[in-house]
Amino acid sequence: MVGGPYLKVDLHTGAIAEGVLTFVISFIVLFIIFRGPRNELLKIWLLAMSTVALIVAGSTFTGPAMNPANAFGWAYLDNKHHTWEQFYVYWICPFAGAILAGWVFRAIFPPPVKEKKA
């Protein structure tokens, strides 16, 4: 039976894993949507495969949520995440990873400069 995300390692390793996985999935989504292929089906396939690959990669650490809403849903249903440490792993670090991914994406791929018309 599927049980949702839960820590399989110590607190700090789990927090780093969730932050890094969220950074990677957020960066991949931004890249595929804004710089990726024009074919919509290929975009969907790439997003799905990226998500599956990251879930498999993170399954030994946290059973990755990579999304605070997803983690909260599982926590509410299973009543497994009832400590502030889980808040740190499944809320704080994913938000930090997503914000960092947006900043890095903007730094690597700046928006085009619009020329002013006189």
N, C-alpha and C positions, 0 to 999 in steps of 0.2 A: 504494500500500500504506500502511496506517496504521502510523505509527511511534511513537506515544506522545508524551508531552510532552517538549519540549526548548526551551532558551532561544533566542529569536530577537532578543533585545535585550540590553543590558548587564545585569550581575548585579543591580544595585540596582533598576532598573526592573522586571526580572522578579520580584524578591522582593516589591516593592510590589504588582505586579499579582496575584501569587498570594495575598498576604495580603488584598487588597481583594476579590478574587473569592471566596475562601473565607469571608470575613466576610459577603458578600452572600448566598451560597447557604445558609450556616448560619442567617442571620437569616430568610430566606424559608422554610426548612424549619420553623423554630420557629414562625413566624407561621402558616403553613398548618396545621400539626398542632394547635397549641393555640388559635388564634383564627380559623382559616379556616372554610370551608364544612363543613357536616355530611355532604354527599354524598361518599362514599369515591372514586367514580370522578372526580369533579371535583378532589378533592385530588391524586389520582395524576396527572391531566392537568396541573394547575398545577405540580406538582413537576417533571414531565418537561419542560414548556415552559420553566420557569425554568432548568433545567440546560442545555438546548440553547442558550438565549439567552446564558447566561454563557460557555459554551464558544465560541460564535461571537464574542462580544465579546473574549474573552481569547486567541483563536487567533493574533492578530498579535503577542502578547507572549511567551507561554510554551507554547502548546499546552496549555491549563490542565488540571491534574490535580485541583485543589481537594480532594485527598485524599491524604495521605501513603502509604497502602497502594496506591493506584492508581499513584502515581509510582514506588514501589518495584517493583511488578510489571513495569512497562515497563522500568525500569532493569535489572532482573535479566534479563529476556528479551533485551533489545537491547544490553546492556552499554554504554549511552550515558552514564549518569550515574555517573561514577567519581571525582568530585572533591568536596571538602568544600563548594565553592560551590553545587553542586547540592543538597547537604544543607540549606544555608541557604535556598534558594529553595523547595524542594519539601517540606521538613519543618518547619523552624522557623517560617516565615511563615504557612503554613496553620494550624498549631496556635495561633499567636497570633491569627490572624483568627477562628478558631472560638471561642476563649475570649472574645475581645472581643465577638463577636456574642451569646454567652450573657449576658454582663454587661449589654450594652445592652438586650437583650430583657427581662431581668429589671427593669431600671430603668424602661423604658417601660411594661411590662405587669406590675406586681407581682402576686404571687399573692393571691387573696382572703383577707381576714383572717377567721379562724374565731373565732366568739364562744364564750367559755367559759360552760359551763352550771354554774349554782350548785347 
